[in-house]
Amino acid sequence: MRKRLRSERLTIEIATREAAALAAAALFVAHPLFRDHQLFASYIAHGGEFDVAPVVREIWQARKKCYLPVLSVETPGVLQFVAYEQDTELETNRYHILEPEFNLANEVAAAELQVVLVPLTAFNREGFRLGSGGGFYDKTFAFLREKNGPAKPLLIGVGFAQQEVVELPHDEWDVKLDGVLTERELVMF
């Protein structure tokens, strides 16, 4: 399923991708989610993922904080989040994904973030997502599954409307999305 959906995602034309990214950014900044929060985490699109660069530019323009995930050197399979500004230099990690150099002074704990934009391969209206298969976001935000755990950060999946499916396989360790942003809507579950 993941392989098929990734292949379908790669067939989306560049002009359609660019228009979708701008439309999603407009929806995002018009939503109270953007207005009411200051600490955002995003990602750098890779392998046909939905481009969130216009959203990041809006975060910077509004003088809010933006962070990017970095592969943890301390805990394999977990992400750490480092400040991302317009002049931040990026380097390629072992998965060929751009990320800032890890710097403890620029790190924020995952639990301190308010809104996290999460890449996806597919999603459904129950809040489940199909990611890239590494489980990085599920491991990093496992604390959100605890009964008495924090309500934040809010996890917002980002993808093309055509990536919505009715049913998705899921496991008990999957961390559900709080909402999804596409070129058509920002919907909270």
N, C-alpha and C positions, 0 to 999 in steps of 0.2 A: 504494500500500500504506500509506504513512504517513498519508494523508488518511483512509482507511477506518478504520485502527486508532485514530486520534485521535477520530473520530466515535464509535466503539464505546466508547472510554474515557469519553467525556462522558455516556453513557447510564447509568453507574453511579450509583445513588441515593445521596443524601447520608448517610443512616444506614449504608449499606453501606460507604461511604468512611471514615466515622468509626470504625466497628468494625474495619475493615481496618488503619487507622493505629495503633490501640491494640494490635491483635494483633501487628503487625509490630514495634512498639516492645518488646513483651514478649519476642518471639523474639530480637531484637537484643541486649537487655541480658543475656539468659541465655546467650549465646554467648561463647566465649573471645575472639573478635574484639573484643568490647566490653571485657571484663575486662583484656586484655593490652595495650591501646593507650590513648594519652592525647590524641593530636592528630587530630581528626576534621574533615572538611569535609562540609557538607551543602548544601542548596539550599532556596529558598522555592518551594513548589508553585505552578505557573502553568498555566493552560489545561487543567485536568483531571488534571494530574500527581498521582502518589501523594503524599499529605500526610505529610511527615516531621516535623512539629512535635512529636508525642509523643516521637520519637527524640531530637530536639534537647533537649527538656526533661529527658530521662534523662541526656544528656551533661552538661548544666548541673548537675543534681542530684548527679551523681557527681564534680563538680568537675574535669571534664576540659575540654579546650579545644575549642571549636567555631569553625569558619571558614566564611564564605560566599564564593561566587565573585562577582567584580566584573569587568565588561568592562574589559580593559586599554586604557588610553589610549596606551600606548607601542607595543604590538604588536597591531594589529587582528586579530581572530579568536582571541585567546588570553584565558584567564581568569587573574586574579590572585586571591589569597585573603586576606581580611581578617577579623580577629577578630569574632566574633558573640557578644555577651552579652545578657542579658535586657533591658538598658536601651539597647541599640544602636538608633539611629534608622535607618530604612530609607527609601530614596527609589526612585522608579521610573526604570529605565534606558530607553534608546531602544527596547527590545523590550517595554516595559511590565511588566518583571519587577522585583520588589523586590530591592534590594541595599543594603548599607551604603555610606556614603561612603568613597571610597578614602582611606586614611591610611597612609603609608609606615611609620609607627611601629607600626601594628597588622597589618602584612602578614606572611605566612609564605610561603616559597617552596613551590611545588607539590611539589617533591622532598622537602621536610621533613615533609609530611603523612604520617600513617600509614594512615588509612582515609578514603576519599572516597566518599560516597553520591552516586550519579549518577542523575539522572532518565532515564526511557526511554519510548519509545513501544511497543517490543516487544523481546523477548530470546529467545535460544535456549540450549540446554544446552551449546553449544560455546563460550559466552562472548561471542557477538556481540550487539550491541544496535543498535536503530534509535532514534536520538535525534530531535531536532527539525529536523535538517537543516543546521545551521550549522557543524558540525564543531569546535565550541569545545573539547570535552573531548578529542577526538582530537589536536588541535593542541597543547593545553596539556600533555598527558601523552605526547606522541610519544616522549619519552626512555625510556619503559618498553618500547618495541619494540626498543631497542638490545640486541645480544647480551650485552654486558658492562655493561649499564645496571643501575640499582638495582632491587631487587625490590619496593620500596615507592614510592609508597603502593599499598595494595590498593584496587582500584576495585570497588565493590559497587553494582550496578544495583538500583534500587528501583522496583517496580511491582506491579500487581495480578497475581495468578496467571493470570488470563485473558489477560494480555498475552504469555504464552509462545507461541511459534510453533516449528515444527519447523525450518524453513529461513529464513534471512535473507540478502538480498544483502549483500555486504561487499567492501571494497577493501583493498589492501595497506597503506594508511595507517590503517586502523581499529585502535584500541587495544582489545584484548579485556578483558572484565570478568573479575575474579577470582572473583566470586560474584554472587548475586542474593538480595535480600530481598523477600518478598511477605508477604501476610497468612497464608500457610500454612507458609512455611519460610524459613530462611536456609541456602542451599546454596552451598558453595564448589566451583568447577570444577577 
